[in-house]
């Protein structure tokens, strides 16, 4: 089974539109939106795009858990497809920081309740493929707010349990222009930190790891 894993869109329709065009060429069997498609500049437009994807599977992240819309709060926290578990962060909690540098003993503890051998997550906005003692942990990356040192949209295809990490370019100039004309309170900061610059991968990993200590 081929699954397009789209995580952490963060209400960036320009990035999502570009990714969905690539998804249409990827010959996937289904699309999983892995949470945090809200919490960003254009939530209504992004949600409409998410809902337009026929047969898409939605799980909630911390953003949907706190959403004002009731049906978003009731989305499942996890789902299993073809023997692979998809959740936002860990099977039991959508908030733990799991990174490319998280020690194996911490991974073992965080994913102790997973009954599947492979878990696909997001939340920390950078792609990785880790092996704990028992469980393989794959981060699909972030479509709308990646911490990869590059302004693009990051996602993954999970093909029979194996990850194929993808990166999609989108119209950054159009996104900047729209955000600079919007009334969204966080527009200036979002543009400066995520569109005119890119958060370095190692900086993000170090920050998230410090939050676990």
ABEGO torsion letter per residue (X at the ends): XBBBBBBGAGGBAAAAAAAAAAAAAAGBABBBBAEGABGEABAAAAAAAAAABBGBBBBBBAAAAABABAAAAABBABBBBGGBBBBAABAABAABBBBAABBAAAAAAAAAABABABBBBBGAGBBBBBBBAABBBBBAEBAABBBAGBBBBBBBBBBGGBBBBBBBBBBAAAAAAAAAABABAAAAAAAAAAAABBBBAAAAAAAAAAAAX
